[in-house]
Amino acid sequence: MLLISSLRPLFLLLLCWSTNTTPKAAPLQDGEEAAVKKTIGQLFEGMHKGDSSLVKGAFAPGAVLQTISSPAGKPVAVRTEPLQEFLNAVGKPHTDVWDERIEYGHIAIDDKLASVWTPYKFYLGQQFSHCGVNSFQLVKLEEGWKIVYVIDTRRKQCN
């Protein structure tokens, strides 16, 4: 019993030391979160306007776009859409406005990497289409924050 009570201060010291030296993400630099949101906002503004040039400006060259689908009775699948196909779809005239309404659920930034989680609801004009979550990975390049990867879920039932 004496040994345990004499080790208690050492244990507490080690516990405090380990929690103080645990690596943590670098603090956000002023304006970085706003700049990341601006890039993501540019994507959705371009979709809303049907402006493929505006959308393209939000992406880094070679960006990857993926969707997770799980149709009833079928296995889960991950579908990759080439950026150019997405840009063509955005720029092709369509009668209904593409209105993706997002919320910023979580933003993490470390140096030149940002990870952003955005729950969304997608409308064609005023008609609800589907909902889900976007997961963005952005990199800060010389010209600013650019999307290098996005994967999303799509479902009809929303919370």
Contact map, one row per residue, 1 for C-alpha under 8 A:
111110000000000000000000000000000000000000000000000000000000000000000000000000000000000000000000000000000000000000000000000000000000000000000000000000000000000
111111000000000000000000000000000000000000000000000000000000000000000000000000000000000000000000000000000000000000000000000000000000000000000000000000000000000
111111100000000000000000000000000000000000000000000000000000000000000000000000000000000000000000000000000000000000000000000000000000000000000000000000000000000
111111110000000000000000000000000000000000000000000000000000000000000000000000000000000000000000000000000000000000000000000000000000000000000000000000000000000
111111111000000000000000000000000000000000000000000000000000000000000000000000000000000000000000000000000000000000000000000000000000000000000000000000000000000
011111111100000000000000000000000000000000000000000000000000000000000000000000000000000000000000000000000000000000000000000000000000000000000000000000000000000
001111111110000000000000000000000000000000000000000000000000000000000000000000000000000000000000000000000000000000000000000000000000000000000000000000000000000
000111111111000000000000000000000000000000000000000000000000000000000000000000000000000000000000000000000000000000000000000000000000000000000000000000000000000
000011111111100000000000000000000000000000000000000000000000000000000000000000000000000000000000000000000000000000000000000000000000000000000000000000000000000
000001111111110000000000000000000000000000000000000000000000000000000000000000000000000000000000000000000000000000000000000000000000000000000000000000000000000
000000111111111000000000000000000000000000000000000000000000000000000000000000000000000000000000000000000000000000000000000000000000000000000000000000000000000
000000011111111100000000000000000000000000000000000000000000000000000000000000000000000000000000000000000000000000000000000000000000000000000000000000000000000
000000001111111110000000000000000000000000000000000000000000000000000000000000000000000000000000000000000000000000000000000000000000000000000000000000000000000
000000000111111111000000000000000000000000000000000000000000000000000000000000000000000000000000000000000000000000000000000000000000000000000000000000000000000
000000000011111111100000000000000000000000000000000000000000000000000000000000000000000000000000000000000000000000000000000000000000000000000000000000000000000
000000000001111111110000000000000000000000000000000000000000000000000000000000000000000000000000000000000000000000000000000000000000000000000000000000000000000
000000000000111111111000000000000000000000000000000000000000000000000000000000000000000000000000000000000000000000000000000000000000000000000000000000000000000
000000000000011111111100000000000000000000000000000000000000000000000000000000000000000000000000000000000000000000000000000000000000000000000000000000000000000
000000000000001111111100000000000000000000000000000000000000000000000000000000000000000000000000000000000000000000000000000000000000000000000000000000000000000
000000000000000111111100000000000000000000000000000000000000000000000000000000000000000000000000000000000000000000000000000000000000000000000000000000000000000
000000000000000011111110000000000000000000000000000000000000000000000000000000000000000000000000000000000000000000000000000000000000000000000000000000000000000
000000000000000001111111000000000000000000000000000000000000000000000000000000000000000000000000000000000000000000000000000000000000000000000000000000000000000
000000000000000000001111100000000000000000000000000000000000000000000000000000000000000000000000000000000000000000000000000000000000000000000000000000000000000
000000000000000000000111110000000000000000000000000000000000000000000000000000000000000000000000000000000000000000000000000000000000000000000000000000000000000
000000000000000000000011111000000000000000000000000000000000000000000000000000000000000000000000000000000000110000000000000000000000000000000000000000000000000
000000000000000000000001111100000000000000000000000000000000000000000000000000000000000000000000000000000000111000000000000000000000000000000000000000000000000
000000000000000000000000111110000000000000000000000000000000000000000000000000000000000000000000000000000000010000000000000000000000000000000000000000000000000
000000000000000000000000011111011000000000000000000000000000000000000000000000000000000000000000000000000000110000000000000000000000000000000000000000000000000
000000000000000000000000001111111000000000000000000000000000000000000000000000000000000000000000000000000000000000000000000000000000000000000000000000000000000
000000000000000000000000000111111000000000000000000000000000000000000000000000000000000000000000000000000000000000000000000000000000000000000000000000000000000
000000000000000000000000000011111110000000000000000000000000000000000000000000000000000000000000000000000000000000000000000000000000000000000000000000000000000
000000000000000000000000000111111111000000000000000000000000000000000000000000000000000000000000000000000000100000000000000000000000000000000000000000000000000
000000000000000000000000000111111111100000000000000000000000000000000000000000000000000000000000000000000010100000000000000000000000000000000000000000000000000
000000000000000000000000000000111111110000000000000000000000000000000000000000000000000000000000000000000000000000000000000000000000000000000000000000000000000
000000000000000000000000000000111111111000000000000000000000000000000000000000000000000000000000000000000000000000000000000000000000000000000001100000000000000
000000000000000000000000000000011111111100000000000000000000000000000000000000000000000000000000000000000000000001000000000000000000000001000000100000000000000
000000000000000000000000000000001111111110000000000000000000000000000000000000000000000000000000000000000000000000000000000000000000000000000000000000000000000
000000000000000000000000000000000111111111000000000000000000000000000000000000000000000000000000000000000000000000000000000000000000000000000000000000000000000
000000000000000000000000000000000011111111100000000000000100000000000000000000000000000000000000000000000000000000000000000000000000000000000000111000000000000
000000000000000000000000000000000001111111110000000000000100000000000000000000000000000000000000000000000000000000000000000000000000000000000000001000000000000
000000000000000000000000000000000000111111111000000000000000000000000000000000000000000000000000000000000000000000000000000000000000000000000000000000000000000
000000000000000000000000000000000000011111111100000001101100000000000000000000000000000000000000000000000000000000000000000000000000000000000000000000000000000
000000000000000000000000000000000000001111111110000001111100000000000000000000000000000000000000000000000000000000000000000000000000000000000000000000000000000
000000000000000000000000000000000000000111111111000000100000000000000000000000000000000000000000001100000000000000000000000000000000000000000000000000000000000
000000000000000000000000000000000000000011111111100001100000000000000000000000000000000000000000000000000000000000000000000000000000000000000000000000000000000
000000000000000000000000000000000000000001111111111111100000000000000000000000000000000001000000000000000000000000000000000000000000000000000000000000000000000
000000000000000000000000000000000000000000111111111100100000000000000000000000000000000001000000011000000000000000000000000000000000000000000000000000000000000
000000000000000000000000000000000000000000011111111000000000000000000000000000000000000000000000111100000000000000000000000000000000000000000000000000000000000
000000000000000000000000000000000000000000001111111000000000000000000000000000000000000000000000110000000000000000000000000000000000000000000000000000000000000
000000000000000000000000000000000000000000000111111100000000000000000000000000000000000001111000110000000000000000000000000000000000000000000000000000000000000
000000000000000000000000000000000000000000000111111111100000000000000000000000000000000001100000000000000000000000000000000000000000000000000000000000000000000
000000000000000000000000000000000000000000000110011111110000000000000000000000000000001101100000000000000000000000000000000000000000000000000000000000000000000
000000000000000000000000000000000000000000000100001111111000000000000000000000000000001000000000000000000000000000000000000000000000000000000000000000000000000
000000000000000000000000000000000000000001101100001111111100000000000000000000000000000000000000000000000000000000000000000000000000000000000000000000000000000
000000000000000000000000000000000000000001111110001111111110000000000000000000000000001000000000000000000000000000000000000000000000000000000000000000000000000
000000000000000000000000000000000000000000100000000111111110000000000000000000000000001000000000000000000000000000000000000000000000000000000000000000000000000
000000000000000000000000000000000000000001100000000011111111000000000000000000000000000000000000000000000000000000000000000000000000000000000000010000000000000
000000000000000000000000000000000000001101100000000001111111000000000000000000000000000000000000000000000000000000000000000000000000000000000000111000000000000
000000000000000000000000000000000000000000000000000000111111101000000000000000000000000000000000000000000000000000000000000000000000000000000000011100000000000
000000000000000000000000000000000000000000000000000000001111111000000000000000000000000000000000000000000000000000000000000000000000000000000000011100000000000
000000000000000000000000000000000000000000000000000000000011111000000000000000000000000000000000000000000000000000000000000000000000000000000000000100000000000
000000000000000000000000000000000000000000000000000000000001111100000000000000000010000000000000000000000000000000000000000000000000000000000000000100000000000
000000000000000000000000000000000000000000000000000000000011111110000000000000000010000000000000000000000000000000000000000000000000000000000000001110000000000
000000000000000000000000000000000000000000000000000000000000011111000000000000011110000000000000000000000000000000000000000000000000000000000000000111000000000
000000000000000000000000000000000000000000000000000000000000001111100000000000011110000000000000000000000000000000000000000000000000000000000000000011100000000
000000000000000000000000000000000000000000000000000000000000000111110000000001111000000000000000000000000000000000000000000000000000000000000000000001110000000
000000000000000000000000000000000000000000000000000000000000000011111000000001110000000000000000000000000000000000000000000000000000000000000000000000111100000
000000000000000000000000000000000000000000000000000000000000000001111100000111100000000000000000000000000000000000000000000000000000000000000000000000111100000
000000000000000000000000000000000000000000000000000000000000000000111110000111100000000000000000000000000000000000000000000000000000000000000000000000001100000
000000000000000000000000000000000000000000000000000000000000000000011111011110000000000000000000000000000000000000000000000000000000000000000000000000000000000
000000000000000000000000000000000000000000000000000000000000000000001111111100000000000000000000000000000000000000000000000000000000000000000000000000000000000
000000000000000000000000000000000000000000000000000000000000000000000111110000000000000000000000000000000000000000000000000000000000000000000000000000000000000
000000000000000000000000000000000000000000000000000000000000000000000011111000000000000000000000000000000000000000000000000000000000000000000000000000000000000
000000000000000000000000000000000000000000000000000000000000000000000111111100000000000000000000000000000000000000000000000000000000000000000000000000000000000
000000000000000000000000000000000000000000000000000000000000000000000110111110000000000000000000000000000000000000000000000000000000000000000000000000000000000
000000000000000000000000000000000000000000000000000000000000000000011110011111000000000000000000000000000000000000000000000000000000000000000000000000000000000
000000000000000000000000000000000000000000000000000000000000000000011100001111100000000000000000000000000000000000000000000000000000000000000000000000000000000
000000000000000000000000000000000000000000000000000000000000000001111000000111110000000000000000000000000000000000000000000000000000000000000000000000000000000
000000000000000000000000000000000000000000000000000000000000000001111000000011111000000000000000000000000000000000000000000000000000000000000000000000000000000
000000000000000000000000000000000000000000000000000000000000000111100000000001111100000000000000000000000000000000000000000000000000000000000000000000000000000
000000000000000000000000000000000000000000000000000000000000000111000000000000111110110000000000000000000000000000000000000000000000000000000000000000000000000
000000000000000000000000000000000000000000000000000000000000000110000000000000011111110000000000000000000000000000000000000000000000000000000000000000000000000
000000000000000000000000000000000000000000000000000000000000011110000000000000001111111000000000000000000000000000000000000000000000000000000000000000000000000
000000000000000000000000000000000000000000000000000000000000000000000000000000000111111100000000000000000000000000000000000000000000000000000000000000000000000
000000000000000000000000000000000000000000000000000000000000000000000000000000001111111110000000000000000000000000000000000000000000000000000000000000000000000
000000000000000000000000000000000000000000000000000000000000000000000000000000001111111111000000000000000000000000000000000000000000000000000000000000000000000
000000000000000000000000000000000000000000000000000110110000000000000000000000000011111111100000000000000000000000000000000000000000000000000000000000000000000
000000000000000000000000000000000000000000000000000100000000000000000000000000000001111111110000000000000000000000000000000000000000000000000000000000000000000
000000000000000000000000000000000000000000000000000000000000000000000000000000000000111111110000000000000000000000000000000000000000000000000000000000000000000
000000000000000000000000000000000000000000000110011100000000000000000000000000000000011111111000000000000000000000000000000000000000000000000000000000000000000
000000000000000000000000000000000000000000000000011100000000000000000000000000000000001111111000000000000000000000000000000000000000000000000000000000000000000
000000000000000000000000000000000000000000000000010000000000000000000000000000000000000111111100000000000000000000000000000000000000000000000000000000000000000
000000000000000000000000000000000000000000000000010000000000000000000000000000000000000001111110000000000000000000000000000000000000000000000000000000000000000
000000000000000000000000000000000000000000000000000000000000000000000000000000000000000000011111100000000000000000000000000000000000000000000000000000000000000
000000000000000000000000000000000000000000000000000000000000000000000000000000000000000000001111100000000000000000000000000000000000000000000000000000000000000
000000000000000000000000000000000000000000000000000000000000000000000000000000000000000000000111110000000000000000000000000110000000000000000000000000000000000
000000000000000000000000000000000000000000000001110000000000000000000000000000000000000000000111111000000000000000000000001110000000000000000000000000000000000
000000000000000000000000000000000000000000000011110000000000000000000000000000000000000000000001111100000000000000000000011110000000000000000000000000000000000
000000000000000000000000000000000000000000010011000000000000000000000000000000000000000000000000111110000000000000000000011110000000000000000000000000000000000
000000000000000000000000000000000000000000010001000000000000000000000000000000000000000000000000011111000000000000000001111000000000000000000000000000000000000
000000000000000000000000000000000000000000000000000000000000000000000000000000000000000000000000001111100000000000000001111000000000000000000000000000000000000
000000000000000000000000000000000000000000000000000000000000000000000000000000000000000000000000000111110000000000000111100000000000000000000000000000000000000
000000000000000000000000000000000000000000000000000000000000000000000000000000000000000000000000000011111000000000000111000000000000000000000000000000000000000
000000000000000000000000000000000000000000000000000000000000000000000000000000000000000000000000000001111110000000011110000000000000000000000000000000000000000
000000000000000000000000000000000000000000000000000000000000000000000000000000000000000000000000000000111110000000011110000000000000000000000000000000000000000
000000000000000000000000000000000000000000000000000000000000000000000000000000000000000000000000000000011111000000111100000000000000000000000000000000000000000
000000000000000000000000000000001000000000000000000000000000000000000000000000000000000000000000000000011111100001111000000000000000000000000000000000000000000
000000000000000000000000000000000000000000000000000000000000000000000000000000000000000000000000000000000111110001110000000000000000000000000000000000000000000
000000000000000000000000110100011000000000000000000000000000000000000000000000000000000000000000000000000011111111100000000000000000000000000000000000000000000
000000000000000000000000111100000000000000000000000000000000000000000000000000000000000000000000000000000001111111000000000000000000000000000000000000000000000
000000000000000000000000010000000000000000000000000000000000000000000000000000000000000000000000000000000000111110000000000000000000000000000000000000000000000
000000000000000000000000000000000000000000000000000000000000000000000000000000000000000000000000000000000000111111000000000000000000000000111000000000000000000
000000000000000000000000000000000000000000000000000000000000000000000000000000000000000000000000000000000000111111100000000000000000000011110000000000000000000
000000000000000000000000000000000001000000000000000000000000000000000000000000000000000000000000000000000011110111110000000000000000000111100000000000000000000
000000000000000000000000000000000000000000000000000000000000000000000000000000000000000000000000000000000111100011111000000000000000001111000000000000000000000
000000000000000000000000000000000000000000000000000000000000000000000000000000000000000000000000000000011111000001111100000000000000011110000000000000000000000
000000000000000000000000000000000000000000000000000000000000000000000000000000000000000000000000000000011110000000111110000000000000111100000000000000000000000
000000000000000000000000000000000000000000000000000000000000000000000000000000000000000000000000000001111100000000011111000000000000111000000000000000000000000
000000000000000000000000000000000000000000000000000000000000000000000000000000000000000000000000000001111000000000001111100000000011110000000000000000000000000
000000000000000000000000000000000000000000000000000000000000000000000000000000000000000000000000000111100000000000000111110000000011110000000000000000000000000
000000000000000000000000000000000000000000000000000000000000000000000000000000000000000000000000000111000000000000000011111000011111000000000000000000000000000
000000000000000000000000000000000000000000000000000000000000000000000000000000000000000000000000011110000000000000000001111100011110000000000000000000000000000
000000000000000000000000000000000000000000000000000000000000000000000000000000000000000000000000111110000000000000000000111111111100000000000000000000000000000
000000000000000000000000000000000000000000000000000000000000000000000000000000000000000000000001111000000000000000000000011111111000000000000000000000000000000
000000000000000000000000000000000000000000000000000000000000000000000000000000000000000000000001111000000000000000000000001111100000000000000000000000000000000
000000000000000000000000000000000000000000000000000000000000000000000000000000000000000000000000000000000000000000000000001111110000000000000000000000000000000
000000000000000000000000000000000000000000000000000000000000000000000000000000000000000000000000000000000000000000000000001111111000000000000000000000000000000
000000000000000000000000000000000000000000000000000000000000000000000000000000000000000000000000000000000000000000000000111101111100000000000000000000000000000
000000000000000000000000000000000000000000000000000000000000000000000000000000000000000000000000000000000000000000000000111100111110000000000000000000000001000
000000000000000000000000000000000000000000000000000000000000000000000000000000000000000000000000000000000000000000000000111000011111000000000000000000000111100
000000000000000000000000000000000000000000000000000000000000000000000000000000000000000000000000000000000000000000000011110000001111100000000000000000001111110
000000000000000000000000000000000000000000000000000000000000000000000000000000000000000000000000000000000000000000000011100000000111110000000000000000011110010
000000000000000000000000000000000000000000000000000000000000000000000000000000000000000000000000000000000000000000001111000000000011111000000000000000011100000
000000000000000000000000000000000000000000000000000000000000000000000000000000000000000000000000000000000000000000011111000000000001111100000000000001111000000
000000000000000000000000000000000000000000000000000000000000000000000000000000000000000000000000000000000000000000111100000000000000111110000000000001110000000
000000000000000000000000000000000000000000000000000000000000000000000000000000000000000000000000000000000000000001111000000000000000011111000000001111100000000
000000000000000000000000000000000000000000000000000000000000000000000000000000000000000000000000000000000000000011110000000000000000001111100000001111000000000
000000000000000000000000000000000001000000000000000000000000000000000000000000000000000000000000000000000000000011100000000000000000000111110000111110000000000
000000000000000000000000000000000000000000000000000000000000000000000000000000000000000000000000000000000000000111000000000000000000000011111000111100000000000
000000000000000000000000000000000000000000000000000000000000000000000000000000000000000000000000000000000000000110000000000000000000000001111111110000000000000
000000000000000000000000000000000000000000000000000000000000000000000000000000000000000000000000000000000000000100000000000000000000000000111111110000000000000
000000000000000000000000000000000000000000000000000000000000000000000000000000000000000000000000000000000000000000000000000000000000000000011111000000000000000
000000000000000000000000000000000000000000000000000000000000000000000000000000000000000000000000000000000000000000000000000000000000000000011111100000000000000
000000000000000000000000000000000010000000000000000000000000000000000000000000000000000000000000000000000000000000000000000000000000000000011111110000000000000
000000000000000000000000000000000011001000000000000000000100000000000000000000000000000000000000000000000000000000000000000000000000000001111011111000000000000
000000000000000000000000000000000000001000000000000000001111000000000000000000000000000000000000000000000000000000000000000000000000000001111001111100000000000
000000000000000000000000000000000000001100000000000000000111001000000000000000000000000000000000000000000000000000000000000000000000000111100000111111000000000
000000000000000000000000000000000000000000000000000000000011111100000000000000000000000000000000000000000000000000000000000000000000000111100000011111000000000
000000000000000000000000000000000000000000000000000000000000001110000000000000000000000000000000000000000000000000000000000000000000000111000000001111100000000
000000000000000000000000000000000000000000000000000000000000000111000000000000000000000000000000000000000000000000000000000000000000011110000000001111110000000
000000000000000000000000000000000000000000000000000000000000000011110000000000000000000000000000000000000000000000000000000000000000011100000000000011111000000
000000000000000000000000000000000000000000000000000000000000000001110000000000000000000000000000000000000000000000000000000000000001111000000000000001111100000
000000000000000000000000000000000000000000000000000000000000000000111000000000000000000000000000000000000000000000000000000000000011110000000000000000111110000
000000000000000000000000000000000000000000000000000000000000000000111000000000000000000000000000000000000000000000000000000000000111100000000000000000011111000
000000000000000000000000000000000000000000000000000000000000000000000000000000000000000000000000000000000000000000000000000000000111000000000000000000001111110
000000000000000000000000000000000000000000000000000000000000000000000000000000000000000000000000000000000000000000000000000000001110000000000000000000000111110
000000000000000000000000000000000000000000000000000000000000000000000000000000000000000000000000000000000000000000000000000000000110000000000000000000000011111
000000000000000000000000000000000000000000000000000000000000000000000000000000000000000000000000000000000000000000000000000000000011000000000000000000000011111
000000000000000000000000000000000000000000000000000000000000000000000000000000000000000000000000000000000000000000000000000000000000000000000000000000000000111
